[in-house]
Amino acid sequence: MRVVFLSWEYPPRIVGELAWQVQSQIERLRRKGLKIDLVTISDAGYYVEEPAPSFRITRITSPVSHHSTIITWMVSINTEAARIVADIYHSESDRIILHTYDWHFAPASSALKKALNIPWVASLYSLEQHRSLNPNSPLSSCIRTIEWHMVRECDFLLVRDEWMLREVRNNLSIDREAVVVSNPSAADWEDQVLQLYEKLVSS
Amino acid sequence: MSLSVLMLSWEFPPRIVGGLAAHVHDLSVELSRKGVEVHVLTLDFPGAAERERVNGVNVYRVDSYKYPAPDFASWIAMMNVNLLNYACGLLRSVLQRPSIIHAHDWLVAYAGIALKHIFRVPLVATIHSTEYGRRGGIHDDYQRMIASTEAWLSREAWRVICCSRYMAEEVNRVLGTPLDKIDVIPNGVYIENFQPRDNRAELRSRYALPHEKLVLYVGRLVHEKGVHLLVEAIPRILHSVDAKFVIVGEGYLKEWVKRRAGELGVSQKVYVTGFLDVETLRRLYTIADVLVMPSLYEPFGIVALEAAASRLPIVSTCVGGIGEIVSHMESCVCVYPNPDSIAWGVVQVLTNPGLAEHIRNNAYERVKSAYTWGRIADQTLGVYHRVLNEYKSIEGWKPRL
């Protein structure tokens, strides 16, 4: 089994707290012997690193040089992410799982799941409803719609506490058993997540 | 195994924005007649079925407003997300894996490129026009984004198809695509659709008096099509010939055309029809006396083919691809892009029946021999086979078994 993480931030690209969360979670899962690929964004061109055995980082950049909004930028990045994940899928014999953070890589993950039957776990740390000063603006409405589809199309949605669970249910009108509360601060967090992966691979 | 193609186009009849819809429709139908399994993935249109079979072609229409978007480019991006998702489901359930993905223009670049990599299917792209050409240069970041997307699509495509040598050179110069990666395949026309019909006199009487010549313009009413030059030429033409000017099309210059005709004192001689249905337009070609194409930028010039198929004499600036279809005093009167020259050309054709007969017959024969859809589909099939042979011969970049 190989898990491909997709996150729009990872050190040194630090936008908020997510960069540290993703780094810490990947490290904990890697220590458990999981094979990991991370696809993340680079502002300094495309490059690949292998910082540790069974851990490869592919930093991608938009193939389009200018953008009108974050939407056009993110969709072009998603196309690149789909290319990288498809390359991993077609060249590795391992069973692959996708693990995304927030909305940024939802379009690529949804397509990869449909096309190649790759299971998809989505972690949700914040919602556009919380981040935006004007959640009803056309831009925020677009992002909220991406979130709306994401929580329905992923196989499991991970949230870190009961408050976030309520927020997801209230804002995205979802009442799925597939929403799992899994606090990364818990000592056995990695075991819970590994169990989830195993369940997806065996199903 | 038969050859199958997944066409991606943001327009397909009845959704018609420009010439792309007719191009993708006619090419798809002709390829299907030649035994290719053709699937067209396009956008929805009120009243059109989500899935249907059109003249042997499987058409799938995707909800284009699933996501709200802050601007046109973001809408295009999210529309591509819908196309991609729909195609992924389609390819797994109905279609299996097509032999070729064929994307038309930057508007479907994101979906075409993602599908290529996800399924490892070779991508062919037709670049019908460039942002650089449409805007007369790249002037702001919005245009830069579109041009950059066009360049990305061209890089990702195995082969790039352009409709004229002019466009091939533009794509080479502007997008950096090597010339040896580009195949020039012209647009086509079904000649049988442009033959004279009944009631021509009745139709003509709706547009012109019996003694008036009928001058036709067909195209978007935008700067690059040069309609403003024709309007300025009208008083100079009327100085020599009594004529009515029928201007067909929509665009941001529509109100300007009407206002300027008034300022020039020729309103009673100018009829701006707006958008016309295909059938009426085809009949108009057969009753007019001359077609004027005063374009400043023209990647191909499909209107010239339609006029030639209708045996309608053409006066044109012969820019871009038009100059590859017709030649001066043989199959067209070529003029300079200014009102004096355009007026001179129109008067030449309207006052010299021998010249009009000569150029229209030659243009008709030229279209009949080189621009039929059967021939164009054969050339397109040649590109597909070349791509597939190269794809089969390379090591690697094959789908996981």
Interface residues (C-beta under 8 A of the other chain):
Chain A: P63 V64 S65 H66 H67 S68 T69 I71 T72 M74 V75 S76 N78 T79 A82 R83 A86 D87 Y89 H90 S91 P107 A108 S110 A111 L112 K114 A115 L116 N117 S137 P138 L139 S141 C142 T145 I146
Chain B: K66 Y67 P68 A69 P70 D71 A73 S74 I76 A77 M78 N80 V81 L84 N85 C88 G89 L91 R92 Y110 I113 A114 H117 I118 F119 R120 D141 Y142 R144 M145 S148 T149 W152 R155 K398 P399 R400
